[in-house]
Amino acid sequence: MKKSIQSLFLAFVVLTVLLSGCAPASTPIPPTQIPPTFTPSPIPPTFTPEPTATEESTALLPGLKPANVTVNLKQRGFTCDLVEQVQPYYITTCTKDSVDYSLRVDIWGREAIAVDWIESSVLQFANPDKEFAASFLGFMATMPYDGAVQEEARNWVETTLPNLTGQGDVREKVFAGVKYSLYGIPTAFHLVMGDLP
């Protein structure tokens, strides 16, 4: 009987050592540390704060609403996405594509009903036409923000674009307190109005 107790005790000790000593020690992840495989959710938050009537807009294109831009573009055959919130901005994208070109307008604002920055792009796939690009970007330069000097801005775009010398040549001008930047190459011209604070 003594031998069977010793054998049982020895088996118990060996089993305990094997089970406790063979597994690697786990190191718990502190609650504030995110595992490296974390992927942020592509679903934007559903809460969209609306400014109150007493708040004053701080938009860099004052008085211009995203709807002012999208209505103008939709009347010209563009398709516009719903506004999307990408912290801390609200973005609306409008596009118009054909076999020969792709037109894109991105409207950015810190508020859902204000515009801080508009980037308009003309991509041409074959036989780039500077007049076509200048005409579209000239139209975009006429967006009606408070104090806009629409014809002056349009004329600047239409006369400056043909003189762009290529990559790295960025032309800038300020109209009624709003900075305009024009740049690109014959197959891809861009006009940026405003700024992202």
Secondary structure by P-SEA (a helix, b strand, c coil): caaaaaaaaaaaaaaaaaaaccccccccccccccccccccccccccbbbbbccccccccccccccaaaaaaaaaaaccccccccccccbbbbbbbcccccbbbbbbbbccccccccbbbbbbbbcccccaaaaaaaaaaaaaccccccaaaaaaaaaaaaaaacccccbbbbbbcccbbbbbcccccbbbbbccccc
